[in-house]
Amino acid sequence: MKAFFRKKSNIILTLLLAVLLYFIFIYGKQFVVGKKYAIDFSQLNESEVLSWLEKEKVNYELSYEYSETIAKGYVIYQNPSAEEEITDKLLLRISLGLDPNREVDLPDVSQMSKTEVDRWFLDNGFTNVTYEYVLSDDVAVNEIVSLKPSTVAKRSSRVAILLSAGADPNAKISVPDFTTYKVSEIKEWSANNLINIVYQYAYTDKYEEGVVISQDIQASSEIALGSTINVVLSGGSGITIPNTLVTRSDVEAWVSKNNVEVQYVEVYSDTVTNGNLVYSDPISGSVVASGSSITFYISLGQDPSDQSVLVEQGHRGDTPLQFEIYLKSIGLNGVRQIREFYSTEIEEGLVYSYLYEGEEIKMNTIVPYWVSLGAFSEDSINWDYFVDGAGYTAAITYQEEIVSMNGNFEVDFDNIYSDSYELGQIFDCSSYTSSGTVYMRCKYSLGS
């Protein structure tokens, strides 16, 4: 009997020892003094990742890139992998979501409802989708006619869903005085009356944000269904990105006082001290609307690696794909910027300029680059701003935007009394080109 109990006790002790060894093998390494081990970050969002990094006090490096498969704010890549020891630093690449500059094939909307089309654009990351009304002989009122453009578009480009305004070209509607309307009321009126509204913004201290300043078709005018009215809204005084931001703390303090959405991207820099601002997109000095998104690139200082590479000159005029392949071949990453510029030297769609051109920089540095819109020409003009009865403020705002994008564009006005146009409206606009500059001359109504 005693031998039986001794044998049973030995079996129990052996099992306990086996369980203990298993737990030591699986979890024991987490308790080794001075060593840190990575976890699986794939299911954590950025705030959860940062909380873990702060708690564990490990050296880390974050980078960001767009992803077609990983949701914004989640980890695309980590090194070392889960359960591996962090010997130097933890490298994490975080998703910026869908690439706004990627061209996407648009769906065939002929058999889709408005709800299905809206859901498709939302799911596929499009950010500038509007409705427009057009006359149609064979599509019922308020049903989808087509898309504009119809086949392919960038996610950040304007895409119009064309809705039927019916087939009667003689149907008319009286235009109200929108200066007495709220924006929500204008949208409701335009949807009910099959009229397109294009909103422009002017930054001014004279009107509160969201107030209607003017409209290019005066109140009580009779217009056809499917027509377009340009409405100028106050953007308030606007928000200027200051040139005085130096450190990330400066940026965070400024952001806390302004209604903007921000993304911080950390990059290596040989010239900017660790923790200081390298640049922003849009750039410092730009005026943005309340609620706009701004990316601030913060320096990680010099790359601890001794390896550096020369960013060669001569890549202006490359296609974006050629340029990014070149950068990857020398250990760098290219990030296309949302803002684009006109150029008389670089064709549309090719690389206009890039940061660090002709400089030696550390490997793995992010190289921002900008793409050309080609030369600004009379064909580039958006004539919605210069039709008879258009608003002076909207025309000037548009011209200033083109100039800020390096477009050679000047607008002149002749002041004239008019019984047909209200004070501040423009008419009889014509354009011409001289010495590479596009000129627009309009008449400015002083009223009757």
C-alpha positions in Angstrom: 0.0 0.0 0.0 2.8 2.4 0.9 4.5 1.6 -2.4 1.3 2.5 -4.2 1.0 5.9 -2.5 4.7 6.6 -3.2 4.2 5.8 -6.9 1.0 8.0 -7.1 2.9 10.9 -5.4 5.7 10.6 -7.9 3.3 10.8 -10.8 1.6 13.9 -9.3 5.0 15.6 -8.7 6.1 14.7 -12.2 2.9 16.3 -13.6 3.4 19.4 -11.5 7.0 19.8 -12.6 5.9 19.4 -16.3 3.3 22.1 -15.9 5.8 24.4 -14.1 8.4 23.9 -16.9 5.7 24.6 -19.5 4.8 28.0 -17.9 8.5 28.9 -17.5 9.1 28.1 -21.2 6.1 30.1 -22.4 6.0 33.0 -20.0 9.2 33.0 -18.1 11.1 35.1 -20.6 8.9 38.0 -19.8 10.3 38.1 -16.3 14.0 38.1 -17.3 15.5 41.3 -15.7 16.4 43.9 -18.3 14.8 42.2 -21.3 11.7 43.3 -23.2 9.7 41.2 -25.6 7.3 42.3 -28.4 3.6 41.5 -28.4 1.3 41.1 -31.3 0.3 44.6 -32.3 -1.9 43.7 -35.2 -5.2 44.1 -33.3 -4.3 47.3 -31.5 -5.0 50.8 -32.7 -2.4 53.6 -32.5 -3.5 55.0 -29.1 -3.3 51.4 -27.6 0.1 50.9 -29.1 1.4 54.2 -27.7 0.0 53.3 -24.3 1.9 50.0 -24.4 5.1 51.7 -25.5 4.9 54.2 -22.7 4.2 51.6 -20.1 7.0 49.3 -21.2 9.5 52.1 -21.8 11.1 50.5 -24.9 13.0 52.3 -27.7 10.8 52.5 -30.7 10.4 54.0 -34.1 7.1 54.7 -35.8 6.6 55.2 -39.5 3.4 55.7 -41.5 2.1 54.7 -44.9 -1.1 54.3 -46.8 -2.6 50.8 -47.0 -5.4 49.2 -49.1 -6.0 46.4 -46.6 -5.2 47.7 -43.0 -7.6 50.2 -41.4 -6.3 53.7 -40.5 -4.4 53.7 -37.2 -3.6 50.0 -37.1 -0.2 48.3 -37.4 0.9 47.1 -40.8 4.3 45.8 -39.9 6.3 45.2 -36.7 10.0 44.1 -36.1 10.7 42.1 -34.0 7.7 39.9 -34.3 5.5 38.9 -31.4 7.2 37.1 -28.5 10.7 38.0 -29.9 13.2 40.0 -27.8 13.5 43.8 -28.5 17.3 44.0 -28.6 17.7 47.6 -30.0 14.4 49.2 -30.9 10.9 48.2 -31.9 10.0 49.2 -35.4 6.3 49.8 -36.1 4.6 50.9 -39.4 1.1 52.3 -38.9 -1.6 52.6 -41.6 -2.7 56.0 -42.8 -5.7 54.3 -44.3 -6.6 54.4 -48.0 -4.3 56.4 -50.3 -6.3 59.5 -51.4 -4.1 59.9 -54.5 -4.7 56.3 -55.8 -6.8 56.0 -58.9 -9.7 53.6 -58.5 -12.1 52.1 -61.1 -15.5 53.5 -60.6 -18.6 51.2 -60.6 -21.3 50.8 -63.2 -24.1 52.7 -61.5 -26.8 52.0 -64.0 -28.4 49.3 -61.8 -27.5 50.8 -58.4 -29.7 52.9 -56.1 -28.5 56.1 -54.6 -28.0 54.4 -51.2 -25.8 51.7 -52.8 -23.8 54.3 -54.7 -23.3 56.4 -51.5 -22.2 53.3 -49.6 -19.7 52.3 -52.4 -18.0 55.7 -52.3 -17.9 55.7 -48.5 -16.4 52.2 -48.3 -13.8 53.0 -51.0 -12.5 56.1 -49.3 -13.7 58.9 -51.6 -13.8 62.2 -49.9 -15.2 64.7 -52.4 -18.5 63.2 -53.8 -21.3 65.6 -54.8 -24.7 65.4 -56.6 -25.5 67.3 -59.8 -28.7 67.5 -61.7 -28.9 67.1 -65.5 -31.7 67.0 -68.0 -32.5 63.4 -69.1 -35.1 62.0 -71.5 -35.0 58.5 -70.4 -34.2 58.5 -66.6 -36.8 59.3 -64.0 -36.5 62.4 -61.9 -34.0 62.0 -59.0 -32.7 58.7 -60.4 -29.0 58.2 -61.2 -28.0 59.0 -64.8 -24.2 58.5 -64.6 -20.9 59.5 -62.9 -18.5 62.3 -63.8 -15.8 61.2 -64.4 -17.4 57.9 -65.5 -14.7 55.2 -65.3 -11.6 56.1 -63.1 -10.9 58.8 -60.5 -8.5 59.5 -57.6 -10.1 59.1 -54.2 -9.4 62.8 -53.4 -10.7 64.0 -56.8 -14.2 65.5 -57.2 -16.7 63.0 -58.4 -20.2 64.0 -59.3 -23.2 61.7 -59.2 -25.4 62.9 -62.0 -29.2 62.8 -61.1 -32.0 63.3 -63.5 -33.8 66.6 -63.5 -36.4 65.3 -65.9 -36.7 66.1 -69.6 -38.5 69.4 -69.8 -35.9 72.1 -70.8 -38.5 74.8 -70.3 -39.2 74.1 -66.6 -38.1 77.1 -64.5 -37.6 77.7 -60.8 -37.3 81.1 -59.0 -34.1 81.6 -57.1 -34.4 82.6 -53.4 -32.2 85.0 -51.5 -29.7 82.6 -50.0 -28.3 85.3 -47.6 -31.3 84.6 -45.4 -30.8 80.8 -45.5 -28.7 78.4 -43.5 -26.5 75.9 -45.4 -28.8 73.0 -44.4 -31.8 75.0 -45.9 -29.9 75.7 -49.1 -29.1 71.9 -49.5 -32.8 71.0 -48.8 -34.0 73.6 -51.4 -31.5 72.5 -54.1 -32.5 68.8 -53.6 -36.2 69.6 -53.8 -35.9 71.8 -56.8 -33.2 69.9 -58.8 -30.7 72.7 -58.8 -26.9 72.3 -58.4 -25.2 74.3 -55.7 -21.4 74.9 -55.7 -20.0 76.2 -52.4 -16.9 78.4 -52.3 -15.3 79.8 -49.2 -14.0 83.3 -48.4 -12.1 84.0 -45.2 -13.2 87.2 -43.6 -13.7 88.8 -40.2 -16.9 90.5 -41.4 -19.1 87.4 -41.4 -19.4 84.5 -39.0 -18.3 81.1 -40.3 -21.0 79.4 -42.4 -22.9 82.7 -43.2 -23.8 83.1 -46.9 -21.9 86.1 -48.3 -23.2 86.1 -51.9 -24.6 84.1 -54.7 -23.8 84.5 -58.4 -27.5 84.3 -59.6 -29.5 87.0 -58.0 -32.7 86.4 -56.0 -36.0 86.1 -57.9 -34.2 85.1 -61.1 -35.9 82.3 -63.1 -33.5 79.4 -64.0 -33.9 76.0 -65.7 -33.9 72.8 -63.7 -30.4 71.3 -63.5 -28.8 74.8 -63.4 -25.8 75.6 -61.2 -25.6 78.4 -58.6 -22.3 79.4 -57.0 -22.7 80.4 -53.3 -19.9 82.0 -51.4 -19.8 81.1 -47.7 -17.8 82.7 -45.0 -15.0 80.4 -43.7 -14.7 82.8 -40.8 -11.3 84.4 -40.3 -9.7 81.1 -41.3 -6.8 79.4 -39.6 -3.2 80.3 -40.6 -0.5 77.7 -39.9 2.1 79.9 -38.3 5.8 80.1 -39.2 6.8 80.2 -35.6 6.3 76.5 -34.7 9.6 75.0 -33.8 9.1 72.0 -31.4 6.4 69.4 -31.2 5.3 71.0 -28.0 4.8 74.3 -29.9 2.7 72.4 -32.5 0.6 70.6 -29.8 0.0 73.9 -28.0 -1.1 75.6 -31.2 -3.4 72.6 -32.2 -5.1 72.7 -28.7 -6.3 76.2 -29.5 -7.4 75.7 -33.1 -10.1 73.4 -34.6 -7.9 71.3 -36.8 -7.3 67.5 -37.2 -3.7 66.5 -37.1 -1.5 63.6 -38.0 2.1 63.4 -36.7 4.7 61.6 -38.8 8.2 61.1 -37.4 11.0 61.4 -39.9 14.8 61.4 -39.7 16.5 64.7 -40.4 20.2 65.7 -40.6 19.4 69.4 -40.1 16.5 69.5 -37.7 16.9 68.7 -34.0 15.1 65.6 -32.6 11.6 66.6 -31.5 11.4 69.7 -33.7 9.2 70.4 -36.7 10.6 69.5 -40.1 7.7 70.8 -42.2 3.9 70.5 -42.4 1.4 69.7 -45.2 -0.1 72.2 -46.0 3.0 74.2 -45.5 3.5 76.9 -42.8 1.8 80.2 -43.8 -1.2 78.4 -45.5 -4.7 79.4 -44.5 -7.0 76.5 -43.9 -10.7 76.2 -43.0 -11.8 75.2 -39.5 -11.7 71.4 -39.1 -9.1 70.9 -41.8 -6.5 68.1 -41.7 -2.8 69.0 -41.3 0.1 66.6 -41.2 3.1 67.7 -39.1 6.4 65.9 -39.8 8.5 65.8 -36.6 12.3 65.1 -36.6 13.7 62.0 -35.1 17.1 63.6 -35.4 19.9 61.9 -37.3 19.6 58.3 -38.1 21.6 56.3 -35.6 22.8 54.2 -38.5 26.1 55.3 -40.1 24.7 54.7 -43.5 23.6 57.7 -45.6 22.7 58.1 -49.2 22.8 60.9 -51.8 19.4 62.0 -53.2 20.4 62.6 -56.7 19.4 65.7 -58.7 17.7 65.2 -62.0 14.6 63.2 -61.0 12.2 66.1 -61.7 10.1 64.9 -64.6 10.0 61.2 -63.4 6.7 59.5 -63.1 5.7 59.0 -59.4 6.2 55.2 -59.9 9.7 55.7 -61.4 10.7 58.1 -58.6 9.4 55.8 -55.8 11.2 52.8 -57.3 14.4 54.9 -57.4 14.0 56.0 -53.8 13.4 52.4 -52.6 16.5 51.3 -54.6 18.7 53.5 -52.3 16.9 52.7 -49.1 14.4 55.7 -48.9 10.7 56.0 -49.0 8.7 58.5 -51.1 5.4 60.1 -49.9 3.4 61.9 -52.5 1.9 65.2 -51.1 -1.7 66.1 -51.7 -0.9 69.6 -52.9 0.0 69.9 -56.6 1.6 72.7 -58.5 1.5 74.2 -62.0 4.7 74.1 -64.0 5.7 75.3 -67.5 8.7 72.9 -67.4 7.3 69.7 -66.0 4.4 67.9 -67.8 1.2 67.1 -65.9 1.4 64.0 -63.7 5.2 64.0 -63.4 7.3 64.8 -60.3 7.5 68.6 -59.9 9.9 68.7 -57.0 11.1 66.7 -54.0 12.7 67.4 -50.6 16.5 66.7 -50.0 17.4 67.1 -53.7 21.2 66.9 -54.0 21.6 66.2 -50.3 23.0 63.3 -48.4 20.5 61.9 -45.9 20.1 58.8 -43.7 18.6 55.6 -45.0 14.9 55.0 -44.3 14.2 58.8 -44.4 10.8 59.7 -45.9 11.2 61.9 -49.0 8.1 64.1 -49.7 7.5 64.9 -53.3 5.1 67.0 -55.3 3.5 66.4 -58.7 3.0 68.8 -61.6 -0.3 69.9 -63.0 1.4 71.0 -66.2 1.4 74.6 -67.4 -1.6 76.8 -66.4 -3.4 77.7 -69.6 -6.7 79.2 -70.6 -8.0 75.6 -70.8 -7.2 75.2 -67.1 -9.6 78.1 -66.1 -12.7 77.1 -64.1 -15.2 79.4 -65.9 -17.7 78.8 -63.1 -16.0 81.7 -61.4 -16.2 84.1 -64.4 -19.7 83.5 -65.8 -21.9 86.6 -66.1 -23.2 87.4 -62.6 -20.4 85.6 -60.8 -19.2 87.0 -57.5 -16.1 89.2 -57.3 -14.9 87.6 -54.0 -15.1 84.1 -55.3 -13.2 85.1 -58.5 -10.4 86.7 -56.5 -10.2 83.8 -54.1 -9.9 81.4 -57.1 -7.2 83.5 -58.7 -5.2 83.6 -55.5 -5.4 79.8 -55.1 -4.1 79.4 -58.7 -1.1 81.8 -58.0 -0.3 79.9 -54.7 0.0 76.8 -56.9 2.5 78.6 -59.2 0.0 79.3 -61.9 0.7 82.4 -64.0 -2.7 84.0 -63.7 -3.8 87.6 -63.4 -7.3 89.1 -63.2 -8.2 92.7 -63.9 -11.5 94.5 -63.5 -13.1 97.5 -65.1 -15.6 99.3 -62.8 -18.9 99.9 -64.6 -22.4 100.9 -63.6 -24.9 98.4 -64.7 -28.7 98.0 -64.6 -28.4 94.3 -65.2 -26.0 93.2 -62.5 -25.9 93.9 -58.7 -23.0 95.6 -56.9 -20.1 93.2 -56.7 -21.1 90.9 -59.6 -18.8 90.5 -62.6 -19.6 90.0 -66.3 -18.3 90.1 -69.9 -15.1 88.2 -68.8 -12.6 87.3 -71.5 -9.2 85.7 -71.3 -6.0 85.9 -73.3 -2.4 84.7 -73.0 0.7 86.8 -73.2 4.4 85.8 -72.5 3.3 82.7 -70.7 0.8 84.4 -68.3 -3.0 83.9 -68.6 -4.9 87.2 -68.2 -8.6 87.5 -67.4 -10.4 90.9 -67.8 -13.9 91.3 -66.5 -16.3 94.1 -65.8 -17.2 94.8 -62.2 -20.7 96.1 -61.5 -21.0 99.2 -59.4 -24.8 98.6 -59.4 -27.3 100.8 -61.2 
